[in-house]
Amino acid sequence: MAMTLIGLDPTTLTLATSVPAFRLGSASGYDDPIEGYKEYVYGSSVGVQTAGQVCVEGAAGVYTPVTTALSAPGQVGGHGTRVGVAQAAATAGQFCWYQVYGRCAALTAGAVAVGTRVNTTATAGAIDDDGTAGVRPILGAVWKTLVGSAIVGADCRLSYPTIGLTI
């Protein structure tokens, strides 16, 4: 089975650039013959980020690694804010893709069990399933394989994730 491209060259997904290659907010995807359909949104990094960090979308397509404080009500990443997983390491002001649908590798703050709700943590860009009071769930993201420690795990499934209400 051949890979079907929908306006995106998957070899450029892990590249961050200083000059935008697409309009911010552009969405594109491709159908991987092994991992299935994946979709991405083009954005800009607010600060330093690593590939796999979970980020929230701010004004004008700018993404910031999510934290519990950043996703509090009234903050840039409050309830209903779109979430994406960074595909490239980037510095402030660089442009890259953020995954919003399909199987991906996302950063965890600790062990994550299969099929559990994941939530924000105090660690920038890292998610967990601890359900600590005051954290916010990331709706539309679920883990499909047990992860035993804080790593960039390769089996998170995204379905257009957003920030939920405080646990």
C-alpha positions in Angstrom: 0.0 0.0 0.0 1.4 3.4 -0.9 1.3 6.5 1.3 -1.4 9.0 0.3 -0.3 12.6 0.8 -2.8 15.4 1.3 -0.8 18.5 0.8 2.0 17.5 3.1 5.5 16.0 2.7 6.0 13.8 5.8 9.8 14.1 5.5 9.5 17.8 6.5 7.3 17.2 9.7 10.3 17.2 12.0 11.8 20.4 10.7 11.6 23.8 12.4 12.3 26.9 10.2 12.9 30.6 10.9 10.7 31.6 7.9 7.2 30.2 7.7 6.6 27.7 4.9 2.8 27.8 5.3 0.2 30.1 6.6 -0.2 29.7 10.4 -3.1 27.5 11.2 -2.9 25.5 8.0 -4.0 21.9 8.4 -2.8 18.9 6.5 -2.4 15.2 6.9 -1.3 12.0 5.3 -2.4 8.3 5.4 0.5 6.2 6.7 0.3 2.6 5.5 1.2 1.3 8.9 0.0 3.8 11.5 -3.0 5.2 9.7 -4.2 8.7 9.1 -2.5 11.6 10.8 -3.3 15.2 10.8 -1.3 18.3 11.7 -1.6 22.1 12.2 1.1 24.5 11.3 2.2 26.9 14.0 4.9 29.0 15.7 6.7 28.2 18.9 6.5 30.7 21.8 9.7 29.4 23.4 12.1 26.5 23.3 10.3 23.2 22.7 11.3 19.6 22.1 9.7 17.1 19.7 6.9 15.3 21.6 6.0 18.1 23.9 2.2 18.6 24.3 1.4 22.2 23.4 -1.6 24.5 23.6 -2.5 26.9 20.8 -2.6 30.6 21.6 -3.5 33.6 19.6 -2.4 33.7 15.9 -1.3 30.1 15.8 1.4 30.3 18.5 2.0 27.2 20.5 3.3 26.9 24.1 4.2 23.7 26.0 1.2 23.0 28.3 1.3 23.2 32.1 -1.5 23.1 34.7 -0.9 26.8 35.4 -1.0 27.8 31.7 -4.3 25.9 31.2 -6.1 27.5 34.2 -9.3 29.4 33.5 -8.6 32.8 32.0 -5.2 31.7 30.7 -4.1 31.3 27.1 -4.6 27.5 27.3 -7.9 27.5 29.2 -10.9 25.3 28.7 -11.6 24.3 25.1 -8.2 25.4 23.8 -6.8 23.2 21.0 -3.8 20.9 21.9 -1.2 19.6 19.5 2.0 17.5 19.9 5.2 19.3 18.6 6.8 17.4 15.8 10.1 19.3 15.9 12.5 20.8 18.4 12.2 24.6 18.0 13.3 27.8 19.5 11.2 30.9 20.1 9.6 32.2 16.9 10.4 29.1 14.8 7.7 27.5 12.7 6.7 23.8 12.7 3.9 21.2 12.6 1.8 20.1 15.6 -0.1 16.8 15.4 -3.8 16.9 16.3 -5.0 13.5 15.0 -3.7 9.9 14.9 -1.0 7.9 16.5 1.9 9.9 17.9 4.8 10.1 20.3 4.0 12.4 23.3 6.0 13.4 26.4 4.9 11.9 29.7 5.8 13.1 33.2 5.7 9.6 34.6 4.1 6.2 34.1 0.9 6.2 32.0 -1.5 3.2 32.0 -3.4 2.0 28.9 -6.7 3.6 28.1 -6.5 6.2 30.8 -7.5 9.9 30.7 -4.4 12.0 30.5 -4.0 15.5 32.1 -1.8 18.5 32.3 1.1 18.6 34.8 3.5 21.2 36.3 6.2 20.0 33.8 6.0 22.0 30.6 4.8 19.9 27.7 4.4 16.7 29.7 1.2 14.8 30.4 0.3 12.2 32.9 -2.7 10.1 34.1 -2.3 10.9 37.8 -5.6 12.9 38.0 -4.2 15.2 40.8 -6.7 17.8 42.0 -6.4 21.0 40.1 -5.0 19.5 36.9 -7.0 19.7 33.6 -7.8 16.7 31.4 -6.7 16.7 27.8 -9.9 15.6 26.1 -9.3 13.6 22.9 -6.0 12.0 23.9 -5.6 8.5 25.2 -2.7 6.1 25.8 -2.7 2.7 24.0 0.4 1.1 25.4 1.7 1.1 29.0 4.5 3.6 29.6 6.5 2.9 32.7 8.4 6.2 33.2 8.8 9.8 32.0 9.6 9.5 28.3 8.4 10.5 24.8 6.1 7.5 24.5 5.2 6.4 21.0 1.6 5.2 21.4 -0.6 8.1 22.2 -3.7 8.5 20.1 -5.1 11.9 19.3 -8.5 12.9 18.2 -8.5 16.7 18.0 -7.6 17.2 21.7 -8.6 20.2 23.8 -8.2 21.3 27.4 -11.0 20.2 29.7 -12.4 21.5 32.9 -10.4 21.3 36.1 -10.4 17.9 37.9 
